[in-house]
């Protein structure tokens, strides 16, 4: 599973739509969690969550972030507890946040 976003270069502070891809992949208990923004400065929580059964969520981008980033799904369940550490993959999409 991967994530898609309705705009690959949104503005800081803008609301975007983040979806599971492919579309028939709905979120289950393994993947339910918060969508975060990962930049070279670290991870920023958004407070937006993909819950069980969902395929899309609206995310308010933090107003202070700009530049290249990843919108990433951080599941509630620790992947390393359910699979081998080398198998862990958190769904993401690359974006460029404009000021």
Secondary structure, DSSP 8 states (H G I E B T S, - for coil): -EEEES-TT-BTT-EEEEEEESTT----TTT-EEEEEEETTEEEEEEEEE-TT-SEEEEE--TT--EEEEEEEEESS-HHHHS-GGG----EEEEEEB-
